[in-house]
Amino acid sequence: MNVRENWRVVVLVVLLVGSGVVLFTPGLVGTSDGPTNLQYGLELDGGTRLRAPVVGMTAEDVNFAGVSGTEQNQIRQNMADEFGIPSRDVYFQVDDQTGAGTVEVFNDSVSKDQFAAQLNQQGLQTTGGEQFQASDIRDGVTASTRQQIVDTLNRKLQATGLTSGSAKIATGFNNEKYVVVEAPNRDEEELTRLVNQRGSVELIARFPGENGTMQEELLVQREDLDQIGGPEPGQSSSYEVPVVLRQGAADQFATTLNENGFTTDGVSSPACGGAQRNDQGYCLLTVVDGEVTASHSLGPNLADSIRRGTFQEDPRFTMGASNRSEAQDISVNLRAGALRAPLDTDGRQVYTLEPALAERFKTNSLATGIIAVLAVSGVVYLRYGKPQVALPMIVTALAEVVLLLAFVAAVRLPLDLSHIAGFIAVIGTGVDDLIIIADEVLSEGEVNSSRVFRSRFRKAFWVIGAAAATTIIAMSPLAVLSLGDLRGFAIVTILGVLIGVLITRPAYGDILRTLSIEDR
């Protein structure tokens, strides 16, 4: 074979070798439990899919011109106090250049009338200079809030070891927006528990104040941490999460504990313990989503390092938890961050598939693919009766599938039944195009030179190129819109068509030219 004339075949072979490496080299593109690096989605691995809207209302075109950042924080706190909700449930997004912004409230106990009245009471108006009415408040949250939730949930799934789990935004009827979370090998209870947690983790210092009252001061939140470890058995509590503070936060941490007596009177305070606020003594409270999950005192070694000023050189300490599950949740939430808004899990839609049934789907999908290949092979052989025409055609079609599988493995796309349907469609359309090439080349008589072959092949390629463009155009809306399983089918079909037109069809042409001319 002339390598220079058949360089397309060489490219195909190199890509197939590379695809084999991607598919079968353990750990090359992530982790997998099977013999290949393919990831399987819900329908082929079992698990749970949860779809839920985000809780919240939004006021848009709010005029913040002349309102400083400090004043914005005060207004936000005032609104939260008036609503009787945590301050984290009121969120401002302001464009510093225009002074226009949005205000979001993430709590369903607040009505639109109350929302509008509070905006007016705090002196906020529309950018047009008018007061807010209930009709100016819309249900739902902003696109940036939804994206923050999706990004945080993806980090949570990754932190819990669900590398094939995913969160995304979906659009329903009437343009309603939902967050869809998929978690292979997780049941509904586990997934609901994961998304139910906002994930706000804080360490609060609680200590005696003036006149016998107890005071609290925020010590640590996620933004203050440089490193976060996994759960491990503790000394002052059942389980602990080791963390390392950033330098600026370490200075403030040490100053707060020193100034409020934790490193002297508060060392090993007997008032701490359990998951509640203490009425006396010096305690460090681990607070998750506003609820105390653990309370422990400052240990002698840590207190000594803070008192001597050496703590800042290596600002390590632990956050307590009452059991391993809570410690794992704290570690995951610290790594992933807090959800800006909660999901409405009461209005959720849940789809769950048992792993045993998913395994049957996987087996049936493999059997269907094999049957499709055998059926196509038989029809092609009956059509031509020449192994030198039919065999390269089938091998080329299978090469197309291998390349597509390698791409799917490389991008870590979890395979579902819709993708399998796309693979079968790719086999069918691919062989159709190869038949067009073979018919155009062989139907007009013998191929006695490369020039004759190129002329006939060029005519066939125009036909399959136009068909490929039509397929891509027809499938593009399905690939872009959030239409569930249809999207996966469209994406795989488009990728298969592109691989075919750019790689496998030209390579088959080279193979057919060589065999046709040599056959004479």
C-alpha positions in Angstrom: 0.0 0.0 0.0 1.3 3.5 -0.9 1.3 5.3 2.4 1.3 8.7 0.7 -1.8 8.0 -1.4 -3.6 6.2 1.5 -2.8 8.7 4.3 -6.4 8.8 5.3 -6.3 5.1 6.2 -3.1 5.7 8.2 -4.9 8.5 10.1 -7.8 6.1 10.8 -5.5 3.4 12.1 -3.7 5.8 14.4 -7.0 7.1 15.7 -8.2 3.6 16.4 -5.0 2.8 18.3 -5.5 5.9 20.3 -9.1 5.1 20.9 -8.1 1.7 22.2 -5.7 3.3 24.7 -8.4 5.8 25.8 -11.0 3.0 26.3 -8.9 0.4 28.0 -6.1 2.0 29.9 -7.1 2.1 33.6 -7.3 5.5 35.2 -6.3 7.4 32.0 -9.5 9.4 31.8 -10.9 9.0 35.3 -12.0 5.9 37.3 -14.3 3.1 36.2 -15.4 -0.1 37.8 -15.7 -2.0 34.5 -13.1 -3.3 31.9 -13.4 0.0 29.9 -13.2 3.6 30.9 -16.8 4.2 29.8 -19.1 5.8 32.3 -22.7 4.7 32.5 -25.7 6.9 33.3 -28.8 6.3 35.2 -30.5 3.9 32.7 -27.5 1.6 32.4 -26.1 1.8 36.0 -29.2 2.3 38.2 -29.8 5.3 40.5 -32.0 8.3 40.9 -32.8 11.4 38.9 -34.4 14.3 40.8 -35.9 17.4 39.2 -37.0 20.3 41.4 -37.5 24.1 41.0 -35.5 26.6 43.0 -37.3 28.3 45.9 -37.3 32.1 45.4 -38.8 35.3 44.1 -37.0 38.1 42.2 -37.3 41.9 42.0 -35.6 43.2 38.9 -34.5 46.7 37.8 -33.9 47.8 41.4 -32.1 51.2 41.6 -29.0 50.9 43.9 -27.4 54.1 42.6 -25.8 55.9 45.5 -26.2 53.0 47.9 -22.8 51.9 49.2 -21.8 48.3 49.9 -22.1 48.8 53.6 -25.6 50.3 53.2 -26.6 47.4 51.0 -25.6 44.9 53.7 -27.6 46.8 56.2 -30.7 46.9 54.0 -30.3 43.2 53.4 -30.1 42.5 57.1 -33.1 44.8 57.8 -35.2 43.0 55.2 -34.2 39.6 56.6 -35.1 40.7 60.2 -38.5 42.1 59.0 -39.3 38.9 57.2 -38.1 36.8 60.1 -35.7 34.7 57.9 -31.9 34.2 57.9 -30.0 36.9 56.1 -28.6 34.4 53.6 -32.2 34.1 52.2 -32.0 37.7 50.9 -29.5 38.2 48.1 -28.5 41.3 46.1 -26.8 41.4 42.7 -25.7 44.9 41.7 -24.1 46.2 38.6 -21.6 48.8 39.9 -21.5 50.7 36.7 -25.2 51.2 36.1 -26.3 51.0 39.7 -29.2 48.7 38.6 -29.6 45.3 40.3 -31.8 42.5 41.4 -33.1 41.4 44.8 -33.9 37.8 45.5 -35.7 36.2 48.4 -35.2 32.5 48.9 -37.9 31.7 51.4 -41.5 30.6 50.6 -42.8 32.1 53.8 -42.5 35.6 52.3 -45.3 36.8 50.0 -45.0 39.1 47.0 -46.9 41.8 48.8 -44.4 41.6 51.8 -41.5 41.6 49.4 -42.6 44.7 47.5 -43.5 46.5 50.8 -40.1 45.9 52.3 -38.3 47.2 49.2 -40.3 50.4 49.5 -39.8 50.6 53.2 -36.0 50.3 52.7 -36.1 53.2 50.2 -35.4 51.1 47.1 -37.2 52.0 43.9 -37.3 50.8 40.4 -34.8 52.2 37.9 -37.7 54.3 36.6 -38.1 56.0 40.0 -41.4 54.2 40.9 -42.3 52.2 44.0 -42.5 48.5 43.8 -45.9 46.7 43.5 -46.5 43.0 44.0 -46.9 42.6 40.2 -43.3 43.7 39.9 -42.1 40.6 41.7 -41.8 37.4 39.7 -41.5 33.8 40.8 -38.2 32.1 40.3 -34.6 33.2 40.7 -32.0 34.7 38.4 -29.9 32.6 35.9 -26.7 33.3 37.8 -28.3 31.9 41.0 -29.4 28.7 39.2 -25.9 28.3 37.7 -24.3 28.7 41.2 -26.6 26.0 42.5 -25.7 23.6 39.6 -22.0 24.3 40.1 -22.2 23.7 43.8 -24.2 20.5 43.4 -21.7 19.2 40.9 -18.9 19.9 43.4 -21.0 18.0 46.1 -21.4 15.0 43.8 -17.7 15.0 43.0 -16.8 15.3 46.7 -19.0 12.3 47.6 -17.3 10.2 44.9 -20.1 10.4 42.4 -17.9 11.2 39.4 -20.6 10.2 37.0 -23.3 12.1 38.9 -24.3 15.5 37.5 -26.5 18.5 38.0 -27.9 20.7 35.2 -30.5 23.2 34.3 -33.6 22.1 32.4 -36.5 24.0 30.9 -40.0 22.8 31.2 -43.3 24.0 29.7 -44.1 27.7 30.0 -40.3 28.3 30.2 -40.2 27.0 33.8 -36.6 26.4 35.0 -35.7 23.3 37.0 -32.5 21.9 38.5 -32.0 18.2 37.5 -29.7 16.1 39.6 -28.6 12.5 38.6 -26.8 10.2 40.9 -26.0 6.6 39.7 -26.2 4.0 42.4 -28.0 6.3 44.9 -31.5 5.8 46.1 -34.1 8.6 46.4 -33.5 9.1 50.2 -29.7 9.6 49.7 -30.1 12.0 46.8 -32.9 14.0 48.5 -30.7 14.4 51.6 -27.8 15.6 49.5 -29.8 18.4 47.8 -31.8 19.3 50.8 -28.8 20.7 52.6 -27.9 24.3 51.8 -24.4 23.5 53.0 -23.7 26.6 55.0 -21.0 25.6 57.6 -19.7 28.0 60.3 -17.7 27.8 63.4 -19.1 30.1 66.1 -17.4 31.1 69.4 -19.9 31.2 72.2 -18.8 32.7 75.5 -20.0 34.6 78.7 -20.5 38.3 78.1 -21.6 41.2 80.3 -24.3 40.8 82.9 -24.3 37.0 82.7 -25.4 37.0 79.1 -24.0 34.7 76.4 -22.4 36.2 73.3 -21.6 34.7 70.0 -19.1 35.6 67.3 -18.5 34.1 63.9 -15.0 32.5 63.8 -14.7 30.6 60.6 -16.7 30.1 57.4 -15.8 28.3 54.1 -14.1 31.4 52.6 -11.6 31.4 55.5 -10.3 27.8 54.8 -7.3 26.9 52.7 -7.4 23.1 53.1 -10.2 20.7 54.1 -9.7 17.1 55.1 -12.0 14.1 55.4 -13.8 12.9 58.5 -11.7 11.1 61.1 -12.2 9.9 64.7 -11.7 12.8 67.1 -10.6 13.4 70.7 -12.9 16.2 71.9 -15.8 14.9 69.8 -16.9 11.6 68.2 -15.6 12.7 64.8 -13.7 15.7 63.5 -12.9 17.4 60.2 -9.3 18.7 60.0 -9.0 22.1 58.3 -6.3 24.7 57.6 -7.0 28.4 57.8 -5.9 31.1 55.3 -3.3 33.4 56.8 -5.6 36.5 57.3 -8.4 34.3 58.8 -5.8 32.6 61.1 -4.8 36.0 62.6 -8.5 36.9 63.2 -9.2 33.5 64.7 -6.4 33.8 67.2 -7.2 37.4 68.1 -10.9 36.5 68.8 -10.1 33.6 71.0 -7.4 35.4 72.9 -9.5 38.5 73.5 -12.5 36.6 74.7 -10.8 34.3 77.3 -10.9 31.0 75.3 -7.1 30.5 75.7 -7.2 31.1 79.5 -10.6 30.5 81.3 -12.1 28.6 78.4 -9.5 25.8 78.0 -11.3 22.4 78.2 -14.5 24.0 79.3 -16.9 21.4 80.9 -19.9 23.3 79.6 -19.4 22.0 76.1 -20.7 18.8 74.6 -23.6 17.5 72.5 -25.3 19.4 69.7 -26.8 22.4 71.4 -25.9 25.9 72.5 -24.5 26.1 76.0 -25.8 28.5 78.7 -22.4 29.0 80.4 -18.7 28.5 79.6 -16.6 28.8 76.5 -17.6 26.7 73.6 -16.9 26.3 69.8 -20.1 25.5 68.0 -20.2 23.8 64.6 -23.3 25.2 62.9 -24.7 23.7 59.7 -27.5 25.5 58.0 -28.3 27.4 61.2 -28.4 24.3 63.3 -25.8 23.4 65.9 -24.4 19.9 65.1 -21.5 19.8 67.6 -20.2 21.8 70.6 -16.7 21.4 72.0 -14.2 23.3 74.0 -10.7 24.6 73.0 -8.0 22.0 73.7 -5.0 22.7 75.8 -2.4 22.3 73.0 -4.3 24.5 70.6 -4.9 27.1 73.3 -1.2 27.1 74.1 -0.1 27.7 70.5 -2.6 30.5 70.1 -1.5 32.1 73.4 2.2 31.9 72.4 1.5 33.2 68.9 2.7 30.2 67.1 -0.7 29.1 65.8 -0.5 31.4 62.7 2.7 29.5 61.5 0.6 26.3 61.1 -3.1 27.3 61.5 -4.6 23.8 61.7 -7.5 22.7 63.9 -10.6 20.5 63.7 -14.3 21.1 63.4 -16.3 18.7 65.5 -19.3 16.4 64.6 -21.3 14.0 66.6 -20.9 11.0 64.2 -19.2 10.0 61.0 -22.2 10.9 58.7 -22.3 14.4 60.0 -18.6 14.8 59.7 -18.8 13.6 56.1 -21.5 16.1 55.4 -19.4 18.9 56.9 -16.4 18.0 54.8 -18.5 17.8 51.6 -20.2 21.1 52.3 -17.0 22.9 53.1 -15.4 21.6 49.8 -18.4 22.3 47.7 -19.7 25.5 49.3 -23.3 26.5 50.2 -26.2 26.6 47.8 -27.3 30.1 47.3 -31.0 29.1 47.3 -32.8 25.9 48.4 -34.5 23.5 46.0 -38.2 22.9 46.4 -38.0 19.2 47.2 -41.7 19.1 48.1 -42.5 19.8 44.4 -39.8 17.4 43.1 -40.2 14.8 40.5 -38.1 11.6 41.1 -37.2 8.8 38.7 -35.4 5.8 40.3 -34.1 2.7 38.5 -32.9 -0.4 40.3 -29.3 -1.5 39.5 -30.5 -5.0 38.6 -32.9 -3.7 36.0 -30.2 -1.3 34.7 -27.8 -4.2 34.2 -30.5 -5.9 32.1 -30.8 -2.8 30.0 -27.0 -2.8 29.5 -27.0 -6.4 28.4 -29.9 -5.9 26.1 -28.3 -2.8 24.6 -25.1 -4.8 23.8 -27.2 -7.6 22.3 -29.1 -5.0 20.2 -25.9 -3.5 18.9 -24.5 -6.9 17.9 -27.7 -7.8 16.1 -27.7 -4.5 14.3 -24.1 -5.1 13.1 -24.8 -8.7 12.0 -28.0 -7.6 10.2 -26.2 -4.8 8.3 -23.3 -7.1 7.5 -25.7 -9.7 6.0 -27.6 -7.2 3.9 -24.4 -5.6 2.6 -22.9 -9.0 1.6 -26.1 -10.0 -0.1 -26.1 -6.7 -2.0 -22.6 -7.0 -3.4 -21.5 -10.6 -3.0 -17.9 -9.5 -2.9 -16.0 -9.7 0.4 -13.5 -7.1 -0.7 -16.3 -4.6 -0.9 -18.5 -5.7 2.0 -15.9 -6.5 4.6 -14.1 -3.1 4.5 -17.5 -1.5 4.7 -18.4 -3.3 7.9 -15.0 -2.7 9.4 -15.2 1.0 8.6 -18.6 1.3 10.2 -17.4 -0.4 13.4 -14.3 1.8 13.4 -16.7 4.8 13.5 -18.4 3.4 16.6 -15.0 2.8 18.3 -13.9 6.4 17.7 -17.2 7.7 19.0 -17.0 5.5 22.1 -13.4 6.8 22.8 -14.7 10.4 22.5 -17.5 9.6 24.9 -15.0 8.0 27.4 -12.6 11.0 27.0 -15.2 13.6 27.9 -16.7 11.4 30.6 -20.2 11.4 29.1 -22.4 9.0 31.1 -23.9 6.6 28.5 -27.7 6.1 28.7 -30.2 4.4 26.4 -30.7 7.5 24.3 -26.9 7.4 23.5 -27.1 3.7 22.6 -30.0 4.6 20.2 -27.7 7.2 18.7 -24.9 4.7 18.2 -27.3 2.4 16.4 -28.5 5.3 14.2 -24.8 6.1 13.5 -24.2 2.5 12.3 -27.2 2.7 10.0 -26.5 6.1 8.5 -22.8 5.3 8.2 -23.4 2.1 6.2 -25.9 4.0 4.1 -23.2 6.5 3.1 -20.7 3.7 2.4 -23.2 1.9 0.1 -23.6 5.2 -1.8 -19.9 5.4 -2.2 -19.6 1.8 -3.4 -22.5 2.0 -5.8 -21.3 5.2 -7.3 -17.8 3.8 -7.8 -18.7 0.3 -9.0 -22.0 0.8 -10.9 -20.5 2.6 -13.9 -18.1 -0.2 -14.8 -14.6 -1.2 -13.9 -12.2 1.2 -12.1 -9.1 1.3 -14.3 -7.3 4.2 -12.8 -7.0 6.5 -9.8 -8.3 9.4 -11.8 -11.6 7.5 -12.7 -12.0 6.5 -9.0 -11.5 10.1 -7.7 -14.1 11.4 -10.2 -16.7 8.9 -9.1 -15.8 9.2 -5.4 -16.2 13.0 -5.6 -19.7 12.6 -6.9 -20.7 10.2 -4.1 -19.1 12.4 -1.5 -21.1 15.4 -2.5 -24.3 13.3 -1.9 -23.2 12.1 1.5 -21.9 15.5 2.5 -25.3 17.0 1.7 -27.1 14.2 3.6 -24.7 14.8 6.6 -25.4 18.5 6.6 -29.2 17.8 6.5 -28.9 15.4 9.5 -26.8 17.9 11.5 -29.3 20.8 10.8 -32.3 18.6 11.7 -30.7 17.3 14.9 -29.2 20.6 16.1 -32.4 21.9 17.8 -32.7 18.6 19.7 -29.1 18.9 20.8 -29.5 22.4 22.1 -32.9 22.4 23.7 -33.5 20.6 27.1 -35.7 17.8 25.8 -34.5 15.0 28.0 -33.4 11.8 26.3 -33.8 13.3 22.9 -30.8 15.6 23.5 -28.5 12.6 24.2 -29.7 10.9 21.0 -29.1 14.0 18.9 -25.6 14.7 20.3 -24.3 11.2 19.6 -25.9 11.2 16.1 -24.3 14.6 15.2 -20.9 13.5 16.6 -21.1 10.2 14.6 -22.0 12.0 11.4 -19.0 14.4 11.8 -16.6 11.5 12.5 -17.9 9.7 9.5 -17.7 12.6 7.0 -14.3 13.8 8.3 -12.5 10.5 9.0 -14.1 7.2 8.2 -15.8 7.9 4.8 -12.6 9.3 3.2 -10.6 6.3 4.6 -13.1 3.8 3.1 -12.7 5.6 -0.2 -9.0 5.0 -0.1 -9.5 1.3 0.9 -12.1 0.8 -1.9 -9.8 2.5 -4.5 -6.9 0.2 -3.6 -8.9 -3.0 -3.7 -10.8 -2.0 -6.8 -7.7 -1.2 -8.9 -5.7 -4.2 -7.5 -8.6 -6.5 -8.1 -8.2 -6.0 -11.8 
